[in-house]
């Protein structure tokens, strides 16, 4: 078993989520509603936490949606979202994932929204590893983490062992 180094504990994750929620609110202070779309499964959990935090600090209506993508075979399967594309017209959409590594998953997750007439599209990640192979960056990141390509970042979001770990 590899050694794990705790990078963020549960309390620190909550602080990062709160800060991201405030940044989203500041970026969209004139909006009446936003759509938070999380990439299944960990990205969706982060999106839920951001949506909950945003509801506590903002009068905006927050809609939660999921994005289903096969992270290991992006081009073979269709990306599906749990909200109809006509429903996002002239709205702010915020796509959320847990970790941004090469940018490939985020790039494919954004694909369905490219044909929608959005007001604004933003990206959020809890951890940005800065190993970009694609021209994708996070508009809001909880933590930018310098890692080697051999290291793995895992995000665990449950009541027993929440944390961000470097392996």
SEKOLMI-820398 format. One record per atom (N, C-alpha, C): atom name; residue in one letter; z, y, x. Coordinates in steps of 0.1 Angstrom, whole numbers, always signed. Example, Ala and Ser with C-alpha at 12.3 -4.5 7.8 and 13.67 -1.06 7.14 Angstrom:
BEGIN
+----+---+-------+-------+-------+
!  a ! r !     w !     v !     u !
+----+---+-------+-------+-------+
!  N ! A !   +78 !   -57 !  +132 !
! CA ! A !   +78 !   -45 !  +123 !
!  C ! A !   +78 !   -33 !  +132 !
!  N ! S !   +71 !   -22 !  +128 !
! CA ! S !   +71 !   -11 !  +137 !
!  C ! S !   +79 !    +0 !  +129 !
+----+---+-------+-------+-------+
END
This chain:
BEGIN
+----+---+-------+-------+-------+
!  a ! r !     w !     v !     u !
+----+---+-------+-------+-------+
!  N ! X !    +0 !   -12 !    +8 !
! CA ! X !    +0 !    +0 !    +0 !
!  C ! X !    +0 !   +12 !    +9 !
!  N ! X !    -8 !   +22 !    +5 !
! CA ! X !    -9 !   +34 !   +13 !
!  C ! X !    +3 !   +43 !   +10 !
!  N ! X !    +6 !   +51 !   +20 !
! CA ! X !   +16 !   +61 !   +18 !
!  C ! X !   +11 !   +72 !    +9 !
!  N ! X !   +20 !   +76 !    +0 !
! CA ! X !   +17 !   +88 !    -9 !
!  C ! X !   +26 !   +99 !    -5 !
!  N ! X !   +20 !  +111 !    -5 !
! CA ! X !   +27 !  +123 !    -2 !
!  C ! X !   +27 !  +131 !   -15 !
!  N ! X !   +38 !  +135 !   -20 !
! CA ! X !   +39 !  +143 !   -32 !
!  C ! X !   +35 !  +158 !   -28 !
!  N ! X !   +24 !  +162 !   -35 !
! CA ! X !   +19 !  +176 !   -32 !
!  C ! X !   +25 !  +186 !   -43 !
!  N ! X !   +25 !  +181 !   -55 !
! CA ! X !   +31 !  +189 !   -66 !
!  C ! X !   +40 !  +180 !   -75 !
!  N ! X !   +52 !  +185 !   -77 !
! CA ! X !   +60 !  +177 !   -86 !
!  C ! X !   +58 !  +182 !  -101 !
!  N ! X !   +65 !  +176 !  -110 !
! CA ! X !   +63 !  +179 !  -124 !
!  C ! X !   +65 !  +194 !  -127 !
!  N ! X !   +76 !  +199 !  -122 !
! CA ! X !   +79 !  +214 !  -124 !
!  C ! X !   +68 !  +223 !  -118 !
!  N ! X !   +63 !  +219 !  -106 !
! CA ! X !   +53 !  +227 !  -100 !
!  C ! X !   +40 !  +226 !  -108 !
!  N ! X !   +37 !  +214 !  -113 !
! CA ! X !   +25 !  +213 !  -122 !
!  C ! X !   +26 !  +222 !  -134 !
!  N ! X !   +38 !  +222 !  -140 !
! CA ! X !   +40 !  +231 !  -152 !
!  C ! X !   +38 !  +245 !  -148 !
!  N ! X !   +43 !  +249 !  -136 !
! CA ! X !   +41 !  +263 !  -132 !
!  C ! X !   +26 !  +266 !  -130 !
!  N ! X !   +18 !  +257 !  -124 !
! CA ! X !    +4 !  +259 !  -122 !
!  C ! X !    -3 !  +260 !  -136 !
!  N ! X !    +0 !  +251 !  -145 !
! CA ! X !    -6 !  +252 !  -158 !
!  C ! X !    -3 !  +265 !  -165 !
!  N ! X !   +10 !  +270 !  -164 !
! CA ! X !   +13 !  +283 !  -170 !
!  C ! X !    +5 !  +294 !  -164 !
!  N ! X !    +4 !  +294 !  -151 !
! CA ! X !    -4 !  +304 !  -144 !
!  C ! X !   -19 !  +304 !  -148 !
!  N ! X !   -24 !  +292 !  -149 !
! CA ! X !   -38 !  +291 !  -154 !
!  C ! X !   -40 !  +296 !  -168 !
!  N ! X !   -30 !  +293 !  -177 !
! CA ! X !   -30 !  +298 !  -191 !
!  C ! X !   -31 !  +313 !  -191 !
!  N ! X !   -22 !  +319 !  -183 !
! CA ! X !   -22 !  +334 !  -182 !
!  C ! X !   -35 !  +339 !  -177 !
!  N ! X !   -41 !  +333 !  -167 !
! CA ! X !   -54 !  +337 !  -162 !
!  C ! X !   -65 !  +336 !  -173 !
!  N ! X !   -65 !  +325 !  -180 !
! CA ! X !   -74 !  +324 !  -191 !
!  C ! X !   -72 !  +335 !  -201 !
!  N ! X !   -60 !  +337 !  -205 !
! CA ! X !   -57 !  +348 !  -215 !
!  C ! X !   -62 !  +361 !  -210 !
!  N ! X !   -59 !  +364 !  -197 !
! CA ! X !   -64 !  +377 !  -191 !
!  C ! X !   -79 !  +378 !  -191 !
!  N ! X !   -86 !  +367 !  -188 !
! CA ! X !  -100 !  +367 !  -188 !
!  C ! X !  -106 !  +368 !  -201 !
!  N ! X !   -99 !  +365 !  -212 !
! CA ! X !  -104 !  +365 !  -225 !
!  C ! X !   -95 !  +372 !  -235 !
!  N ! X !   -89 !  +383 !  -230 !
! CA ! X !   -79 !  +390 !  -239 !
!  C ! X !   -86 !  +396 !  -251 !
!  N ! X !   -98 !  +399 !  -252 !
! CA ! X !  -105 !  +404 !  -263 !
!  C ! X !  -110 !  +394 !  -273 !
!  N ! X !  -108 !  +381 !  -270 !
! CA ! X !  -113 !  +370 !  -278 !
!  C ! X !  -103 !  +366 !  -289 !
!  N ! X !  -109 !  +362 !  -300 !
! CA ! X !  -100 !  +357 !  -311 !
!  C ! X !   -98 !  +342 !  -310 !
!  N ! X !  -107 !  +335 !  -303 !
! CA ! X !  -106 !  +321 !  -301 !
!  C ! X !  -113 !  +316 !  -288 !
!  N ! X !  -108 !  +305 !  -283 !
! CA ! X !  -115 !  +298 !  -272 !
!  C ! X !  -115 !  +283 !  -274 !
!  N ! X !  -124 !  +277 !  -267 !
! CA ! X !  -125 !  +262 !  -268 !
!  C ! X !  -122 !  +257 !  -254 !
!  N ! X !  -112 !  +248 !  -254 !
! CA ! X !  -108 !  +242 !  -241 !
!  C ! X !  -113 !  +227 !  -242 !
!  N ! X !  -122 !  +224 !  -233 !
! CA ! X !  -128 !  +211 !  -233 !
!  C ! X !  -124 !  +203 !  -220 !
!  N ! X !  -117 !  +192 !  -222 !
! CA ! X !  -112 !  +185 !  -211 !
!  C ! X !  -120 !  +172 !  -208 !
!  N ! X !  -123 !  +169 !  -196 !
! CA ! X !  -130 !  +157 !  -192 !
!  C ! X !  -121 !  +145 !  -192 !
!  N ! X !  -125 !  +135 !  -200 !
! CA ! X !  -116 !  +124 !  -202 !
!  C ! X !  -115 !  +116 !  -189 !
!  N ! X !  -103 !  +111 !  -185 !
! CA ! X !   -91 !  +111 !  -193 !
!  C ! X !   -81 !  +121 !  -187 !
!  N ! X !   -80 !  +122 !  -174 !
! CA ! X !   -70 !  +131 !  -168 !
!  C ! X !   -73 !  +146 !  -171 !
!  N ! X !   -85 !  +149 !  -170 !
! CA ! X !   -89 !  +163 !  -173 !
!  C ! X !   -86 !  +167 !  -187 !
!  N ! X !   -87 !  +158 !  -197 !
! CA ! X !   -83 !  +161 !  -210 !
!  C ! X !   -68 !  +163 !  -211 !
!  N ! X !   -60 !  +156 !  -204 !
! CA ! X !   -45 !  +157 !  -204 !
!  C ! X !   -42 !  +171 !  -199 !
!  N ! X !   -48 !  +175 !  -188 !
! CA ! X !   -46 !  +189 !  -182 !
!  C ! X !   -50 !  +199 !  -193 !
!  N ! X !   -61 !  +197 !  -200 !
! CA ! X !   -66 !  +206 !  -210 !
!  C ! X !   -56 !  +207 !  -221 !
!  N ! X !   -50 !  +196 !  -225 !
! CA ! X !   -40 !  +197 !  -236 !
!  C ! X !   -28 !  +205 !  -232 !
!  N ! X !   -24 !  +204 !  -219 !
! CA ! X !   -13 !  +212 !  -214 !
!  C ! X !   -16 !  +227 !  -213 !
!  N ! X !   -28 !  +230 !  -209 !
! CA ! X !   -33 !  +244 !  -209 !
!  C ! X !   -34 !  +249 !  -223 !
!  N ! X !   -39 !  +242 !  -232 !
! CA ! X !   -40 !  +246 !  -246 !
!  C ! X !   -26 !  +249 !  -252 !
!  N ! X !   -17 !  +240 !  -249 !
! CA ! X !    -3 !  +243 !  -254 !
!  C ! X !    +3 !  +255 !  -248 !
!  N ! X !    +1 !  +257 !  -235 !
! CA ! X !    +7 !  +269 !  -228 !
!  C ! X !    +0 !  +282 !  -234 !
!  N ! X !   -13 !  +281 !  -236 !
! CA ! X !   -20 !  +293 !  -241 !
!  C ! X !   -16 !  +296 !  -255 !
!  N ! X !   -13 !  +286 !  -263 !
! CA ! X !    -9 !  +289 !  -277 !
!  C ! X !    +5 !  +296 !  -277 !
!  N ! X !   +13 !  +294 !  -267 !
! CA ! X !   +26 !  +300 !  -266 !
!  C ! X !   +26 !  +315 !  -262 !
!  N ! X !   +16 !  +318 !  -254 !
! CA ! X !   +15 !  +332 !  -249 !
!  C ! X !    +5 !  +341 !  -255 !
!  N ! X !    -4 !  +335 !  -263 !
! CA ! X !   -15 !  +343 !  -268 !
!  C ! X !   -17 !  +341 !  -283 !
!  N ! X !   -22 !  +352 !  -290 !
! CA ! X !   -25 !  +351 !  -304 !
!  C ! X !   -39 !  +344 !  -306 !
!  N ! X !   -46 !  +341 !  -296 !
! CA ! X !   -59 !  +334 !  -298 !
!  C ! X !   -58 !  +321 !  -304 !
!  N ! X !   -68 !  +317 !  -312 !
! CA ! X !   -69 !  +304 !  -318 !
!  C ! X !   -75 !  +295 !  -306 !
!  N ! X !   -68 !  +284 !  -304 !
! CA ! X !   -73 !  +275 !  -293 !
!  C ! X !   -78 !  +262 !  -299 !
!  N ! X !   -90 !  +258 !  -296 !
! CA ! X !   -96 !  +246 !  -301 !
!  C ! X !   -97 !  +236 !  -289 !
!  N ! X !   -93 !  +224 !  -291 !
! CA ! X !   -93 !  +214 !  -280 !
!  C ! X !  -104 !  +204 !  -282 !
!  N ! X !  -112 !  +202 !  -272 !
! CA ! X !  -123 !  +192 !  -273 !
!  C ! X !  -123 !  +183 !  -261 !
!  N ! X !  -129 !  +171 !  -262 !
! CA ! X !  -130 !  +162 !  -251 !
!  C ! X !  -145 !  +160 !  -247 !
!  N ! X !  -146 !  +157 !  -234 !
! CA ! X !  -159 !  +155 !  -228 !
!  C ! X !  -158 !  +141 !  -222 !
!  N ! X !  -167 !  +132 !  -227 !
! CA ! X !  -167 !  +118 !  -222 !
!  C ! X !  -179 !  +117 !  -212 !
!  N ! X !  -176 !  +112 !  -200 !
! CA ! X !  -186 !  +110 !  -190 !
!  C ! X !  -182 !   +98 !  -181 !
!  N ! X !  -192 !   +91 !  -177 !
! CA ! X !  -189 !   +80 !  -168 !
!  C ! X !  -189 !   +86 !  -154 !
!  N ! X !  -178 !   +87 !  -148 !
! CA ! X !  -177 !   +94 !  -135 !
!  C ! X !  -184 !   +87 !  -124 !
!  N ! X !  -186 !   +74 !  -126 !
! CA ! X !  -192 !   +66 !  -115 !
!  C ! X !  -207 !   +64 !  -117 !
!  N ! X !  -213 !   +68 !  -129 !
! CA ! X !  -227 !   +66 !  -132 !
!  C ! X !  -232 !   +77 !  -141 !
!  N ! X !  -231 !   +89 !  -135 !
! CA ! X !  -235 !  +101 !  -143 !
!  C ! X !  -248 !  +101 !  -149 !
!  N ! X !  -258 !   +97 !  -142 !
! CA ! X !  -272 !   +98 !  -147 !
!  C ! X !  -276 !   +87 !  -157 !
!  N ! X !  -269 !   +76 !  -158 !
! CA ! X !  -272 !   +65 !  -166 !
!  C ! X !  -268 !   +67 !  -181 !
!  N ! X !  -258 !   +75 !  -183 !
! CA ! X !  -252 !   +76 !  -196 !
!  C ! X !  -252 !   +91 !  -201 !
!  N ! X !  -253 !   +93 !  -214 !
! CA ! X !  -253 !  +106 !  -220 !
!  C ! X !  -238 !  +111 !  -219 !
!  N ! X !  -237 !  +124 !  -216 !
! CA ! X !  -224 !  +131 !  -217 !
!  C ! X !  -222 !  +134 !  -232 !
!  N ! X !  -210 !  +130 !  -237 !
! CA ! X !  -207 !  +133 !  -251 !
!  C ! X !  -195 !  +143 !  -252 !
!  N ! X !  -196 !  +152 !  -261 !
! CA ! X !  -185 !  +161 !  -264 !
!  C ! X !  -180 !  +159 !  -278 !
!  N ! X !  -167 !  +161 !  -281 !
! CA ! X !  -162 !  +159 !  -294 !
!  C ! X !  -163 !  +170 !  -303 !
!  N ! X !  -171 !  +180 !  -300 !
! CA ! X !  -174 !  +191 !  -309 !
!  C ! X !  -189 !  +193 !  -310 !
!  N ! X !  -194 !  +197 !  -321 !
! CA ! X !  -208 !  +199 !  -323 !
!  C ! X !  -212 !  +212 !  -315 !
!  N ! X !  -224 !  +210 !  -309 !
! CA ! X !  -229 !  +222 !  -301 !
!  C ! X !  -231 !  +235 !  -309 !
!  N ! X !  -236 !  +234 !  -322 !
! CA ! X !  -237 !  +246 !  -329 !
!  C ! X !  -224 !  +253 !  -331 !
!  N ! X !  -213 !  +246 !  -331 !
! CA ! X !  -199 !  +252 !  -333 !
!  C ! X !  -195 !  +260 !  -321 !
!  N ! X !  -202 !  +259 !  -309 !
! CA ! X !  -198 !  +266 !  -298 !
!  C ! X !  -206 !  +279 !  -296 !
!  N ! X !  -215 !  +281 !  -305 !
! CA ! X !  -224 !  +293 !  -303 !
!  C ! X !  -216 !  +306 !  -304 !
!  N ! X !  -218 !  +314 !  -294 !
! CA ! X !  -212 !  +327 !  -293 !
!  C ! X !  -197 !  +326 !  -291 !
!  N ! X !  -192 !  +315 !  -285 !
! CA ! X !  -178 !  +312 !  -282 !
!  C ! X !  -176 !  +311 !  -267 !
!  N ! X !  -163 !  +312 !  -264 !
! CA ! X !  -159 !  +310 !  -250 !
!  C ! X !  -155 !  +295 !  -248 !
!  N ! X !  -161 !  +288 !  -239 !
! CA ! X !  -158 !  +274 !  -236 !
!  C ! X !  -152 !  +273 !  -222 !
!  N ! X !  -141 !  +266 !  -221 !
! CA ! X !  -135 !  +264 !  -208 !
!  C ! X !  -134 !  +249 !  -205 !
!  N ! X !  -141 !  +245 !  -195 !
! CA ! X !  -142 !  +230 !  -192 !
!  C ! X !  -131 !  +227 !  -181 !
!  N ! X !  -124 !  +217 !  -184 !
! CA ! X !  -112 !  +214 !  -175 !
!  C ! X !  -113 !  +200 !  -170 !
!  N ! X !  -109 !  +198 !  -157 !
! CA ! X !  -108 !  +185 !  -151 !
!  C ! X !   -95 !  +186 !  -142 !
!  N ! X !   -91 !  +174 !  -138 !
! CA ! X !   -79 !  +173 !  -130 !
!  C ! X !   -81 !  +177 !  -115 !
!  N ! X !   -92 !  +171 !  -109 !
! CA ! X !   -95 !  +174 !   -95 !
!  C ! X !  -110 !  +177 !   -93 !
!  N ! X !  -113 !  +187 !   -86 !
! CA ! X !  -126 !  +190 !   -82 !
!  C ! X !  -128 !  +186 !   -68 !
!  N ! X !  -137 !  +177 !   -66 !
! CA ! X !  -140 !  +172 !   -52 !
!  C ! X !  -154 !  +176 !   -48 !
!  N ! X !  -164 !  +168 !   -51 !
! CA ! X !  -178 !  +172 !   -47 !
!  C ! X !  -184 !  +182 !   -57 !
!  N ! X !  -179 !  +182 !   -69 !
! CA ! X !  -185 !  +190 !   -80 !
!  C ! X !  -195 !  +183 !   -89 !
!  N ! X !  -197 !  +170 !   -86 !
! CA ! X !  -207 !  +162 !   -93 !
!  C ! X !  -202 !  +160 !  -108 !
!  N ! X !  -190 !  +156 !  -110 !
! CA ! X !  -185 !  +153 !  -123 !
!  C ! X !  -185 !  +166 !  -131 !
!  N ! X !  -181 !  +177 !  -126 !
! CA ! X !  -180 !  +190 !  -133 !
!  C ! X !  -195 !  +194 !  -136 !
!  N ! X !  -204 !  +192 !  -127 !
! CA ! X !  -218 !  +196 !  -130 !
!  C ! X !  -223 !  +188 !  -142 !
!  N ! X !  -221 !  +175 !  -142 !
! CA ! X !  -226 !  +168 !  -153 !
!  C ! X !  -219 !  +171 !  -166 !
!  N ! X !  -206 !  +174 !  -165 !
! CA ! X !  -198 !  +178 !  -177 !
!  C ! X !  -203 !  +191 !  -183 !
!  N ! X !  -208 !  +200 !  -175 !
! CA ! X !  -213 !  +212 !  -180 !
!  C ! X !  -227 !  +211 !  -187 !
!  N ! X !  -234 !  +201 !  -184 !
! CA ! X !  -247 !  +199 !  -189 !
!  C ! X !  -249 !  +201 !  -204 !
!  N ! X !  -241 !  +195 !  -213 !
! CA ! X !  -243 !  +198 !  -227 !
!  C ! X !  -242 !  +212 !  -231 !
!  N ! X !  -234 !  +220 !  -224 !
! CA ! X !  -232 !  +234 !  -228 !
!  C ! X !  -244 !  +243 !  -223 !
!  N ! X !  -252 !  +238 !  -215 !
! CA ! X !  -263 !  +246 !  -210 !
!  C ! X !  -273 !  +250 !  -220 !
!  N ! X !  -274 !  +241 !  -230 !
! CA ! X !  -284 !  +243 !  -241 !
!  C ! X !  -278 !  +251 !  -253 !
!  N ! X !  -265 !  +254 !  -252 !
! CA ! X !  -258 !  +261 !  -262 !
!  C ! X !  -258 !  +276 !  -259 !
!  N ! X !  -258 !  +284 !  -269 !
! CA ! X !  -258 !  +299 !  -267 !
!  C ! X !  -244 !  +304 !  -267 !
!  N ! X !  -237 !  +301 !  -255 !
! CA ! X !  -223 !  +305 !  -253 !
!  C ! X !  -221 !  +320 !  -250 !
!  N ! X !  -210 !  +324 !  -254 !
! CA ! X !  -206 !  +338 !  -250 !
!  C ! X !  -201 !  +338 !  -235 !
!  N ! X !  -194 !  +327 !  -231 !
! CA ! X !  -189 !  +326 !  -217 !
!  C ! X !  -185 !  +311 !  -215 !
!  N ! X !  -188 !  +307 !  -202 !
! CA ! X !  -184 !  +294 !  -198 !
!  C ! X !  -176 !  +295 !  -185 !
!  N ! X !  -164 !  +289 !  -185 !
! CA ! X !  -155 !  +289 !  -174 !
!  C ! X !  -151 !  +275 !  -170 !
!  N ! X !  -147 !  +273 !  -157 !
! CA ! X !  -143 !  +260 !  -153 !
!  C ! X !  -129 !  +261 !  -147 !
!  N ! X !  -121 !  +250 !  -150 !
! CA ! X !  -107 !  +250 !  -146 !
!  C ! X !  -104 !  +236 !  -140 !
!  N ! X !   -97 !  +236 !  -129 !
! CA ! X !   -92 !  +224 !  -123 !
!  C ! X !   -77 !  +226 !  -119 !
!  N ! X !   -70 !  +215 !  -119 !
! CA ! X !   -56 !  +215 !  -114 !
!  C ! X !   -56 !  +216 !   -99 !
!  N ! X !   -65 !  +207 !   -93 !
! CA ! X !   -66 !  +207 !   -78 !
!  C ! X !   -80 !  +208 !   -74 !
!  N ! X !   -83 !  +218 !   -65 !
! CA ! X !   -96 !  +220 !   -59 !
!  C ! X !   -96 !  +215 !   -45 !
!  N ! X !  -103 !  +204 !   -42 !
! CA ! X !  -103 !  +198 !   -28 !
!  C ! X !  -112 !  +205 !   -18 !
!  N ! X !  -121 !  +213 !   -23 !
! CA ! X !  -130 !  +221 !   -14 !
!  C ! X !  -140 !  +212 !    -6 !
!  N ! X !  -145 !  +201 !   -12 !
! CA ! X !  -155 !  +192 !    -6 !
!  C ! X !  -168 !  +193 !   -14 !
!  N ! X !  -173 !  +205 !   -16 !
! CA ! X !  -185 !  +207 !   -24 !
!  C ! X !  -198 !  +201 !   -19 !
!  N ! X !  -204 !  +193 !   -26 !
! CA ! X !  -218 !  +189 !   -23 !
!  C ! X !  -228 !  +195 !   -33 !
!  N ! X !  -222 !  +201 !   -44 !
! CA ! X !  -230 !  +207 !   -54 !
!  C ! X !  -225 !  +221 !   -56 !
!  N ! X !  -234 !  +230 !   -61 !
! CA ! X !  -230 !  +244 !   -63 !
!  C ! X !  -221 !  +247 !   -75 !
!  N ! X !  -210 !  +240 !   -75 !
! CA ! X !  -200 !  +241 !   -85 !
!  C ! X !  -187 !  +246 !   -80 !
!  N ! X !  -181 !  +256 !   -86 !
! CA ! X !  -167 !  +260 !   -82 !
!  C ! X !  -159 !  +262 !   -94 !
!  N ! X !  -146 !  +262 !   -92 !
! CA ! X !  -137 !  +264 !  -103 !
!  C ! X !  -134 !  +279 !  -105 !
!  N ! X !  -135 !  +284 !  -117 !
! CA ! X !  -131 !  +298 !  -120 !
!  C ! X !  -116 !  +299 !  -118 !
!  N ! X !  -108 !  +289 !  -122 !
! CA ! X !   -94 !  +289 !  -121 !
!  C ! X !   -89 !  +276 !  -116 !
!  N ! X !   -81 !  +276 !  -105 !
! CA ! X !   -76 !  +264 !   -99 !
!  C ! X !   -61 !  +265 !   -97 !
!  N ! X !   -54 !  +255 !  -100 !
! CA ! X !   -39 !  +255 !   -98 !
!  C ! X !   -36 !  +255 !   -84 !
!  N ! X !   -43 !  +247 !   -76 !
! CA ! X !   -40 !  +245 !   -62 !
!  C ! X !   -53 !  +242 !   -54 !
!  N ! X !   -56 !  +249 !   -44 !
! CA ! X !   -67 !  +246 !   -34 !
!  C ! X !   -61 !  +238 !   -23 !
!  N ! X !   -66 !  +226 !   -21 !
! CA ! X !   -60 !  +217 !   -11 !
!  C ! X !   -70 !  +213 !    -1 !
!  N ! X !   -67 !  +215 !   +12 !
! CA ! X !   -76 !  +211 !   +22 !
!  C ! X !   -73 !  +196 !   +26 !
!  N ! X !   -82 !  +188 !   +24 !
! CA ! X !   -80 !  +173 !   +27 !
!  C ! X !   -92 !  +168 !   +35 !
!  N ! X !   -90 !  +156 !   +41 !
! CA ! X !  -101 !  +150 !   +47 !
!  C ! X !  -109 !  +142 !   +37 !
!  N ! X !  -121 !  +138 !   +40 !
! CA ! X !  -129 !  +130 !   +30 !
!  C ! X !  -123 !  +117 !   +27 !
!  N ! X !  -115 !  +111 !   +37 !
! CA ! X !  -109 !   +98 !   +35 !
!  C ! X !   -97 !   +98 !   +26 !
!  N ! X !   -91 !  +110 !   +25 !
! CA ! X !   -79 !  +111 !   +17 !
!  C ! X !   -82 !  +111 !    +2 !
!  N ! X !   -73 !  +107 !    -6 !
! CA ! X !   -75 !  +106 !   -21 !
!  C ! X !   -64 !  +114 !   -27 !
!  N ! X !   -68 !  +122 !   -37 !
! CA ! X !   -58 !  +130 !   -45 !
!  C ! X !   -57 !  +123 !   -59 !
!  N ! X !   -45 !  +120 !   -63 !
! CA ! X !   -44 !  +114 !   -76 !
!  C ! X !   -34 !  +123 !   -84 !
!  N ! X !   -38 !  +125 !   -96 !
! CA ! X !   -30 !  +133 !  -106 !
!  C ! X !   -24 !  +123 !  -116 !
!  N ! X !   -10 !  +123 !  -117 !
! CA ! X !    -3 !  +115 !  -126 !
!  C ! X !    +4 !  +124 !  -136 !
!  N ! X !    +0 !  +123 !  -149 !
! CA ! X !    +6 !  +132 !  -159 !
!  C ! X !   +13 !  +124 !  -170 !
!  N ! X !   +25 !  +119 !  -167 !
! CA ! X !   +33 !  +113 !  -177 !
!  C ! X !   +47 !  +116 !  -175 !
!  N ! X !   +56 !  +113 !  -184 !
! CA ! X !   +70 !  +118 !  -183 !
!  C ! X !   +77 !  +111 !  -172 !
!  N ! X !   +74 !   +99 !  -168 !
! CA ! X !   +81 !   +92 !  -158 !
!  C ! X !   +79 !   +96 !  -144 !
!  N ! X !   +66 !   +99 !  -141 !
! CA ! X !   +62 !  +101 !  -127 !
!  C ! X !   +52 !  +112 !  -125 !
!  N ! X !   +53 !  +122 !  -132 !
! CA ! X !   +42 !  +133 !  -131 !
!  C ! X !   +42 !  +139 !  -117 !
!  N ! X !   +30 !  +141 !  -112 !
! CA ! X !   +29 !  +147 !   -99 !
!  C ! X !   +15 !  +146 !   -94 !
!  N ! X !   +12 !  +154 !   -84 !
! CA ! X !    -1 !  +153 !   -77 !
!  C ! X !    +3 !  +147 !   -63 !
!  N ! X !    -5 !  +136 !   -60 !
! CA ! X !    -2 !  +128 !   -48 !
!  C ! X !   -14 !  +128 !   -39 !
!  N ! X !   -11 !  +128 !   -26 !
! CA ! X !   -22 !  +127 !   -16 !
!  C ! X !   -20 !  +113 !    -9 !
!  N ! X !   -30 !  +105 !    -9 !
! CA ! X !   -29 !   +92 !    -3 !
!  C ! X !   -39 !   +91 !    +9 !
+----+---+-------+-------+-------+
END
